[in-house]
Amino acid sequence: MAGLNVSLSFFLATIALCQAARRASKALLPAGTYNSFAREAAGAAQLGACCLELRVLVELGPWAGGFGPDLLLTLLFLLFLAHGATFDGASANPAVSLQELLLAEASVPSTLLKLVAQVLGVQAACTLTPLYWAWELSDLHTLQNLMAAHCSSALRTTVLHGALVEGACALVFHLTLLRLQHSLPIYRVPAVALLVTILAYTGMVLAVLLYHGHLPRLFQRNLLYSQKNKYRIPKGKPAPGPGDTQVSSEGCRVQEPGQRGVGRQLLGSSGHGPCERPVRGRGPGPRLGPRTPELREHQTRPHSSPETICQ
């Protein structure tokens, strides 16, 4: 919780400093300069610094601090409540400034001055926030400094899917702003904060759905496209069974018991080829004894031809 307390202190200090800058500039500068430049620069700096710190909590908090999505979404809602209450009418958003120009609610010089102020405010936030991280007041900031040298894109999906999600959320956001632009601030500020929180959660779910094609936590079936396996299982030859013919190291076939008619070559009266021999010692059958002189004489005696028998 120490890292969360440090981040909360950063949020409060940033909002207080930007609010003090707004009050001072409002008291010292003309109304036109304040409305078109000072409050936009202060609002952009406040929004940029808080978003950078919140991104650290989103990226490192779940595994380094044990922060769940409920805490992060609650922080997002509270931050936008604070932004809406302290911005004093500033948009701190280039898209909103261009939208006002298209609606003929702002002049071209005023719009250009707002855009310059917003760029300067965000640049100031991007310069000062890493200096605060360099103090390493929490473990999250230490990890952020270590990862800054080897930083990677925070986009957790492809560029096309991310652009689609951002475009859809921006469309809903601007339509809601157009609907609530003439409402009282007491109703508009909570509605916009709630909308941003819902869009952040919905955008995350939609990004996972577009990238994976399904939500792994809810169901495994791919709803958008099929993903083929990149690896193919090689098909090997089937292993020989216990009754198949085995091949010996000399290249001769060994006949298993019970396979008397398989692969037999009939040469002479022995019934076995020069390389075929029955496997012995695998059954209870009788063994052949030593050859007697009569048996050797019978094997060496020439057989009578059919003509001799007929005579």
PESUL-V785113 format. One record per backbone hydrogen bond with DSSP energy under -1.0 kcal/mol. NH is the residue of the N-H (numbers start at 1). CO is the residue of the C=O. If there is no record, write none. Layout:
{{NH CO} {NH CO}}
//
This chain:
{{5 1} {6 2} {7 3} {8 4} {9 5} {10 6} {11 7} {12 8} {13 9} {14 10} {15 11} {16 12} {17 13} {18 14} {19 15} {20 16} {21 17} {22 18} {23 19} {24 20} {25 21} {26 22} {27 23} {28 24} {29 25} {34 30} {35 31} {36 32} {37 33} {38 33} {39 34} {41 37} {42 38} {43 39} {44 40} {45 41} {46 42} {47 43} {48 44} {49 45} {50 46} {51 47} {52 48} {53 49} {54 50} {55 51} {56 52} {57 53} {58 54} {59 55} {60 56} {64 60} {65 61} {66 61} {67 61} {72 68} {73 69} {74 70} {75 71} {76 72} {77 73} {78 74} {79 75} {80 76} {81 77} {82 78} {83 79} {84 80} {85 81} {86 82} {87 83} {90 87} {97 93} {98 94} {99 95} {100 96} {101 97} {102 98} {103 99} {104 101} {105 100} {111 107} {112 108} {113 109} {114 110} {115 111} {116 112} {117 113} {118 114} {119 115} {120 116} {121 117} {122 118} {123 119} {124 120} {125 121} {126 122} {127 123} {128 124} {129 125} {132 128} {133 129} {134 130} {135 132} {136 133} {142 138} {143 139} {144 140} {145 141} {146 142} {147 143} {148 144} {162 158} {163 159} {164 160} {165 161} {166 162} {167 163} {168 164} {169 165} {170 166} {171 167} {172 168} {173 169} {174 170} {175 171} {176 172} {177 173} {178 174} {179 175} {180 176} {183 180} {187 184} {188 184} {189 185} {191 187} {192 188} {193 189} {194 190} {195 191} {196 192} {197 193} {198 194} {199 195} {200 196} {201 197} {202 198} {203 199} {204 200} {205 201} {206 202} {207 203} {208 204} {209 205} {210 206} {211 207} {212 208} {213 209} {218 215} {219 215} {223 213} {244 241} {248 252} {251 248} {254 246} {255 277} {259 256} {279 255} {296 292} {297 293} {298 294} {299 295} {300 296} {301 297} {309 305} {310 306} {311 307}}
//
